Amino acid sequence: MTGPEAPPTNTRAGYGGPVIALSAGLLVLRLTLSGAYTSYVRVGMRPFLLAAAVLLLVAGVTGLAHLARTATATDDHDHADPHGDDVGHDVGHDVGHGHDHGRLPAAAALLLLPLLLVVLVSPPPLGSFTAGRIGGTPLTTTERDRTPLGGDPAVALPLTVSEVVRRAGAGTSLAGRSLVLTGFVAGDPAAPLLTRFTVKCCAADATPVHVILALPGGPVPRTDSWIAVTGTWQSSTGDAAAAPRLAVTSWTGVEQPEDPYE
């Protein structure tokens, strides 16, 4: 008399986790090595993303290897038929044991769709559309933002947009200095803004910062195009929350920087 039959095994369902881990690991590795990850997180996150990709790949390969060994052992057990009952074996193999080799569960396949979309359609960094819909938060100023700028006053000084916004709200340290800023164009073409996003970790916590551009006339830069502008700060209206105004003497189109965020 034989004992109770072992419960059915379903190796098909077990493939979901390893396949998703392997796919996510490959995606993170691709985005990191190609540099596309800078559209989502800060450049300094690269080592952590590489480590996460390796862990996901190891988890996925290990899981698939374990399932392959389990499936092989189950097949060896199923095909060992000491009683010679071929019909009973076939029925038990197809119905009783309930395992289905080589097929991914529908739920797991659906979870892979977002990963596939990122591969096929990689979103660009945040731009003018998002900047126009996120309320800017006034930047916190420090004593450093009140100190005089260094360098030769006769030479245009490169600054970040966020530093100009902080210094303009903190005092008059920008007065009389020629500045060079880089950012993308947002706002109304008749009154364009030079914009950058400040992020602490990733694009989810991004906050736009703006400088109003007083252009000298002539061609107007396209919305969302990246430009470098040279100009001088115009006196503030006294509202620390208002965007500073830059009297532009020249501007030129540039490539998007490696790190689009500040």
N, C-alpha and C positions, 0 to 999 in steps of 0.2 A: 504494500500500500504506500503510495507516495504522499509526501507532505503537501501542504497548501502551496499553490503556485505563487511565485514571486510577483510582487506588484509590477504593473506595466512600467516600462521606462520610456521616457519621451525625450530623446536626445535633441529633437527638433527645437523644443522650447529653450534648451540650454544654449543654443548658438547665439541667441539675441545679445546677451551681455558681452561676450568676447568680440563679436563682430562690431558692435557699437564702440567698444573701447579701442579696437584696432583702427576703425575708421576715424574716430576723433583724434587719436594719436597722429595718424598720417596727416590729417587736416592741420592740426596745430603745428606740426613739424614743417609742413609746406608754407604756411603763413609766416612762420618765424624765419625760415631760411631765405624766403623771397623778400622779406622786409615789409610785407603787406600788413603785418600785425600792428604797425604803427598807426593804422587807421582806427584801431580799437583801444590800444593801451599805450602807456608811455614807453619810450625806447629802453629805459632801464629795466623793463620787465623781461627782456629777452632771455637771460639765463634761467629765470623761473619757468618760462614757457618751454624752453628746451628740456628742462628737467621733467616738467609735466608730460610732454610728448613722449619721452623715453619711458616713463612709468606706465602710460596708457598702452604703448606698444608692447611692453613686456607683459602687462596684464592680459591684453588681447591674445598674444601668441601663446602664452601659458594656458589660457582658458581653452583655446582651440585644440592645443596639443592634448590636454586632458580629455576633452570630448572625443577626439580621434581614438585615443587609447580605450576609452569606455565603449565606443561603438565597435571597435575591433573585438574586444572581449565579449561583447553581447552577441556579435555575429558568430563567433566561435562556439558559443554556448548553444545558439539556435540551430546551427547546422550539425551539431552532434546529436544524432537521432538514433539511439540504441534500439528502439522498438521498431524502426523501419516504417513508421506510420507517416508517409509522405503527405497525405491529405491533412492529417491533424497538424503536422508541422507547418504547412502552408497557411492554414487558417490561423494558427497561433501566432505565426510570424507577422501576418498582415493585420490581424485584428486584436488578438489577445495581448501582444506585447506593446502595441500602440506606438512604436517608435518609427520616425520618418527621417531618413538620412538625407543630408545635403540640402534641406530646404529651410529658409529663414522664416520665422513666424511673421505674420502680417503686422503685428504691433511693433516688432523690432524694425521692420522695413520702413514703417512710417516715421520712426524716430530718426532714421537716417536721412530723411528728406531735407531737414534744415542744414545738415552738413553738406549735402549735395548742392543746395542753393548757394551756400557760401563759396563753394568751389567754382560754380558756373558763373555766378554774378557777385563778384566781390564789391561790397559797397565802398565808395570813396570816403575820405575823412569828412567830418561834419563841415557843412558849408553855410551859405547865406540863408537857405531855407530854414535850417535849424536855428541859426542866429536870430532870425526874425521872429521866432516863436518861443524863445527862451528868454525870460526876463534876466537881465544882467544884475548881478549882486555887487554893490560897491566894494571895492577891494580895501582890505585893511592896510592902513599906512603905518609906517614905523619911523623912528628918528632918522634912519638911514635915508629915507625918501626926502628928508629936508636938507641933507648935506649937499654942498656944491658939487657939481659934476667935475670930474677930473679930465685930464687930457688937454690938448691944444684947442683953445676956443676957436681958432681959425679953421679947424678941421671938423667936418661933419662926424658926429658921434653915433655909432650904431647902438640902439636901445631896443628892448622888446616893447611891444604894445602895452603889456600889462605894467611895465615899469613907468612908461610915460603916463599912463592913467593914474598910477599911485602918486607919482611926483607932482602931477598937475593938481591933484586933490590935496596934497600936503603943503604946498607952498609955491615959491617962485624959482625953484632951483633950475627950471628949464629955460628961464628967460634969457633971450639973446643967444641961445645956442642953436647951431644947425644940427639937425637930427636925421638919422637914417633908420627907417622902420620897414619891416617886411610883414606882409599879411595878405589876406584875400579880400576882394571887394564885395561889399554887401550894401544893403539899403537901397534907397531911391537913386537911380542913376543921376538925377539932377542934384543930389546932395549925398554923394557916395561916402561910405564908411570903410576905413581900413580895420579889419577885424581879425582877431585870433581867439581861440578857445583856450582857457586855462583848465587844466585837469589835475586832479590829485592822484588818481589811479588809472581810470579808464574813461572812455567816451560817455559812459552813463552819468558821470558827475561833472560833465563839462559845463563851463559858464563862459559866455562870450564877453569879450572886452573890445571896445571900439574907440577909434579916433576919427573925428570928423575931418574930411579932406576938403580944403579950400583949393581947388585946382586952378592952375594959371590960365585955363582956356585951351582950346584945341581938342584933340581926341580925348574921349572919356574911356577909362578902362572897363572891360566887360565884367559883369557880375560873376563872381566866383573865380575870376582870374587872380593869380598871385602876382603881386607887384612889390617893388622896392621903391619907396618914396623918400625924397630929401626935402626937408622944409624946416620951418621954425614954429615953435609953439606960440599961439596967440593967447593973450590974457584970458584967464578963466572968468566966468560970470559970477563966481563965488559959490556956485552949487557944486559941492564935492561929488555928488552923484552924477553930474552931467558929464558927458564925454568931452574930453579936451579937443581943441580945434588946432589943426596943423595947416599953416600956410605953405602949400607945396610949391617948391621951385622947379622940381623935375621928378619924373617917375619913369620906371621902365619895367617891362614884364620879366618875371623870373620863374624858374622851376619851383614846384612845391618843395619845401625843405624836407629833409629826411624825417624830422620830427615836426609834424604840422601843429602840435600843441605846445603851449607854454606852461 
